[in-house]
Amino acid sequence: EHNTEQIYNEIAYPLVESVTEGYNSTIFAYGQTGSGKSFTMQGVVDPSTQKGIIPRAFEHIFESIQCAENAKFLVRASYLEIYNEDIRDLLGADTKQKLE
């Protein structure tokens, strides 16, 4: 019964905050087909309370970078799908291509 804003604030916010402090972090969505993993991670633009974890995390990270002084940042992100033992990079140029 939570919206994605509540899920982000309770679960993802502390992880993303630690990323802004220099730590690595992973958010792993696991479950049956149709259980809401993609919706939770991607969400929808409108209403804004249903924006997913990924867009919220990107906003959080880049807002932190804008506010930082005397620091350099390297931002890398991956969005992988593992389905039937096939791995695909959902941020890659060809999202249908299977990875080794």
N, C-alpha and C positions, 0 to 999 in steps of 0.2 A: 504494500500500500504506500510505498515511498515514491516520490518523484525523483528524477535523476539529479536534481539540485540537492536534495537531502542525501542521496547516496554519495554524491561527490563530496559534500561537506563532511560526512561522517567517515568515509572510507578512503577516498582518493586524496583529499586535501592534505592530510598529514604526509602522505607519500610524496606528493608533488612538492610540498614545502621542503622536505629533506633533499629533493633533487636540487632545489635552488641553493642548498647549502653544500652541494658537491657530491652527494651520494647517488649511487645508481638505484633505480627503482623499477619494478615490474608490476603491472596490473594484469592479472590472468583471469579471463572470463571463461568459465567452464560449465557445461551443462548440455542437456538434451536439445536437439533441434527444436526451434520454436519456443524456447524458454525465455527469450528476451535478451540474450547476450549482445547481439548487434545493436539493438535499440538502446541498451544501457550504455554501450561504448560510443555509439554515433549520435543517437537521439534525433530530434527534429529541431528545426530553427524556431518554429513558432508553435506553442508558447515557449518563451525562453526558459521556463522552469523545466522543460523537457529536452534541453540541450544535453548532449551526452558527455561522458567522462572525457573523451578525447578533445573535443573543442574547448571544454572548460580547462583542461590541463594545459593546452597550448596557450590560452589566454593568461592563465595564472603564471606560467613560466615567462612569457614575453613581457608581462607587466612587471615581474620581478627584475628582469634584465634591464628594462627601461629605468627603473628606480635605482639600480646599483651604480655605485661610483668606484672608480679605480679597479675595475675587474674585467676580465675577458671571459667570454662564454663560448663553448662549443655545444651546440644542441644537435643531438641525433635521436631519431625516433624510428621505431619499427612497429608495424602492425601486421602480424602474421596470423594466418588461419591454418589450423591443423584439422583436417577432416578426412576420415578413412585412411589415416596414415600418410596423407599427402599434405605437403606444406606449401603454402602460397603466400607471397608478399603482397598484401593488399595496398601498399603504398608504391609498389613498383610500376614500371611502365606497362608491363603486361601482367595483369592480375590473374590471368588464367594459367600462366606458366608455373609449373611445379618446381620447387627447389629440391636440391639434394639434401 
